Amino acid sequence: MSAVVEADGVWKRFRLVHERNHSLKATVLRGRRVVAEEFWALKDVSFDVKQGETFGLIGENGSGKSTMLKCLTRILTPNKGSVRVEGKVSALLELGAGFHPELSGRENVFLNGAILGLTQNELKKRFDDIVDFAGIGPFIDEPVKNYSSGMYVRLGFSVAINVDPDVLFVDEVLAVGDEAFQRKCIERFNELSRAGKTVVLVSHGLSVVEALCDRVVWFSHGQVQRVGPPREVIEAYTDTVEVDRHVDEFGHPRWGSGEGRITGVMWLDERGQPTSRLYSGRPARLRLLFETSEPLEHPVFAVSITTPEGFEVSGPSSRDVGCVPEKLNGAGHVDVTFDRLRLLPGSYQLTLALTDFSRNHAFDVRKDLITFDVERGDSRETSGVAALDGQWEIVRADT
Amino acid sequence: MSLVAAYRSSRELFVNLTLRELRSKYKRSFLGWAWSMLNPLATMFVYTIVFSLFFRAAPPPGVHGLNEYSLFLMCALLPWNFFQISIMGSIGSLVGNAGLIQKTYFERKLLPASNVGANLVSHLIEMGLLVAVLAGFGDWEAVTFIPVVLVLIAVMAVFAFGMGMLFSALNVYFRDVQHFMNIVLLVWLYLTPVIYPITTPGVQRFLPLLKLNPMTEMTECFRSVLYYGRFPTPAQFGYFLAAALVALAVGWAVFSHFQDDMAEEL
C-alpha cells in the first residue's frame, strides 16, 4: 500500500526566547528583536505511514513528537525537509479550538466544521450525528461559554471525528472526557481504521498505543529511535525510560527512579496483626512500608488489585482521596483501611506504586508484588469479583 | 496559490468566519445591530455641527441643486470608516485568534479577509440607507448609479484587505503596529478631503500634494456617483484602482512571507 503520510528529513528549529521584544523601540535600542537560544526540536526525521494504518508517536515530554504532529498538520513549517499528506485531513490537537464563547454550540459546530474542511451541506447532513455523539442534547443552542469543560471537549471531539477524514491526527486527546466517552472515541477510531482511514496519534498512554496502533515510532531528543510493531518499540522505549527496570528478589518486575522505595506490604487483621487470611465483606487493612533517600514533594501512593488474568478490579491512589503530603522524608508506612473488603472469594494480585503528583514519573513500581486469597466471609454474593452489597427489595404493584 | 484557487478552497470557511464576526460583534449588547448605524450617525452629527455650523464649510452644490453638508460628508465618510475599521479589525484578527492559529491549520489570510467581509456587510447596509436618503432628497442618480457604487465598494474592499494583510502580518512581529496605525489613520483622514470639500480655497493650494493620496481619488469617485450624479473620470478611478491593487499585491506578498511562522510567533 502507498504512503499517505510522509516525513522526509524534517528539521525544525525552535528558539528558546529569553527576552522577546514585541515593541519596535526595544528592537531598535538593542539592535535585535529576540534574545534567544536555538535548539533543534526535530533532527532529520523521516518516516512514512501507509494508507489504512494506525500509527503511534511515542516518546518522553519534549522529545519532539507533538512538534512532528504540528508539522504534519501544517501548523508549523519545517526549516529543512518536507512533509506530505494525501487526502482530507482532520486534526484533534486541541478540542474545541476556535469555539467562540459567546456563540451557541450549533453556530460553533458549523464554524469548527468549516475550519476542518466540511462544507455547509455536509455539516447539515452530519449535524444530528455530531450532537448525538457529543451527548449535548438541548444545550446545543446555548452559548458554549455556559458549557461544562466536559461538554466543550466532547463537542469539539465530535465535530473533528465526524469530518470523515482520510487522515486523522490526534494529540493526547484521549486523556479527556469520562471513561464512557473515551470508550466511544476508541470505538470510533477502530471504525475509522476498519474503513481504511489512516490515523496518526501521539499519546503517553502506552497501553492505548499498543492496543490501537499497527506501527509505532519512538522519538527521543528530536530523533527517530525506532519504528516498528508496537510491542517491540514500546518495550525498547520502556527499557530506557524506566532506567532501572529489573526484577526484584522474588522475580517480580520492579522499576522507578528510586528516590523513594516501597519496601514491603502486608495485610493486617482487626487487631493490627499481620495476617494472610482475608474474608469477603469483613474489615481489612493494607499496610505499605516505604522509605526515601531524599525528600519527595507531593508523593502519591497507588494500589492496583488485579485478577490473575490481569483484569484490574480496583486501582485507588492517595491522590484520589486527597491524602497527599507536602513532603515525605525518611521511612514509614501507609495504611489503607477497608471497613468491609468488597472482593468476592478468589485469588488477587497486588501492584504498588510510589510516584510524583502527576503520576507520570515513577519513584518505585512493584508489579504483582504479592498474591493474596480472599475467603468466603460475610458477603453472600457469589458471582463476579466485587460484592457491591446492594439492598434488595421486591415491591408488588397493587392492582 | 492563486487568489482564485485560494478562494475556492476556502469559501466555506470564509463565510463561516465572516458570520462568526457578525454574530459575535454585538452579542450581549442591548441595542445590538443598531450600534452599527448609531456610530456613523453620531459622527455625522458631530462633523456637521462643527464643520458646517461652526466653520461654515460649504460643499459645492450637487446634482439637482443638492446642497447638504451632512450628505456630502457621508458619501465619503462611510467608505472611509469601512476602510479604517477593516484595517484595524484585520490587525486585531491575528492576535485575537492566536489560539486558533496555534492549534489548527487553515488559510491564515481568511482571518483578515473575514474581518473585511464582516465590515463589508455592515458597510453595504449603510450605503444602502445613504442611497435611499439621497433619493429622498431628489438625487435619483444615486439609485441609477448603484452598479458603479458596488464596483467602487469592491475596490475599497480590495484596498482594505491588502492593507489589512500587510499590517496584520507586521503586527504579529511588532505589536506597535496597531498603535502606530491608529495615528496614521487619523492623520490620513485629515489629509483626505472627507470632512472638508476639496474645493475649499485653502485646500486648493495643496491640491497637487493631495492628489498623490489615493484616498483623495476615492472620495472623488464616491462623490461623483452619489452626490454629483456623474461618472468619475478614468484618471480618478484608475488611480484609486491601481492603489488598491498595489496594496493587495504588497499585502499578499508580505503576509505569505510571514504566515508560515505565525503559529510560533504569536
Boltz contact constraints between the chains, C-beta under 6 A:
constraints:
  - contact:
      token1: [A, 22]
      token2: [B, 175]
      max_distance: 6.0
  - contact:
      token1: [A, 23]
      token2: [B, 176]
      max_distance: 6.0
  - contact:
      token1: [A, 24]
      token2: [B, 174]
      max_distance: 6.0
  - contact:
      token1: [A, 24]
      token2: [B, 176]
      max_distance: 6.0
  - contact:
      token1: [A, 73]
      token2: [B, 105]
      max_distance: 6.0
  - contact:
      token1: [A, 74]
      token2: [B, 105]
      max_distance: 6.0
  - contact:
      token1: [A, 75]
      token2: [B, 105]
      max_distance: 6.0
  - contact:
      token1: [A, 75]
      token2: [B, 263]
      max_distance: 6.0
  - contact:
      token1: [A, 76]
      token2: [B, 263]
      max_distance: 6.0
  - contact:
      token1: [A, 77]
      token2: [B, 260]
      max_distance: 6.0
  - contact:
      token1: [A, 93]
      token2: [B, 103]
      max_distance: 6.0
  - contact:
      token1: [A, 94]
      token2: [B, 103]
      max_distance: 6.0
  - contact:
      token1: [A, 97]
      token2: [B, 99]
      max_distance: 6.0
  - contact:
      token1: [A, 97]
      token2: [B, 100]
      max_distance: 6.0
  - contact:
      token1: [A, 97]
      token2: [B, 103]
      max_distance: 6.0
  - contact:
      token1: [A, 97]
      token2: [B, 104]
      max_distance: 6.0
  - contact:
      token1: [A, 98]
      token2: [B, 100]
      max_distance: 6.0
  - contact:
      token1: [A, 100]
      token2: [B, 20]
      max_distance: 6.0
  - contact:
      token1: [A, 100]
      token2: [B, 24]
      max_distance: 6.0
  - contact:
      token1: [A, 102]
      token2: [B, 24]
      max_distance: 6.0
  - contact:
      token1: [A, 102]
      token2: [B, 27]
      max_distance: 6.0
  - contact:
      token1: [A, 103]
      token2: [B, 23]
      max_distance: 6.0
  - contact:
      token1: [A, 103]
      token2: [B, 24]
      max_distance: 6.0
  - contact:
      token1: [A, 110]
      token2: [B, 16]
      max_distance: 6.0
  - contact:
      token1: [A, 111]
      token2: [B, 16]
      max_distance: 6.0
  - contact:
      token1: [A, 111]
      token2: [B, 20]
      max_distance: 6.0
  - contact:
      token1: [A, 114]
      token2: [B, 12]
      max_distance: 6.0
  - contact:
      token1: [A, 114]
      token2: [B, 13]
      max_distance: 6.0
  - contact:
      token1: [A, 114]
      token2: [B, 16]
      max_distance: 6.0
  - contact:
      token1: [A, 115]
      token2: [B, 104]
      max_distance: 6.0
  - contact:
      token1: [A, 115]
      token2: [B, 106]
      max_distance: 6.0
  - contact:
      token1: [A, 119]
      token2: [B, 12]
      max_distance: 6.0
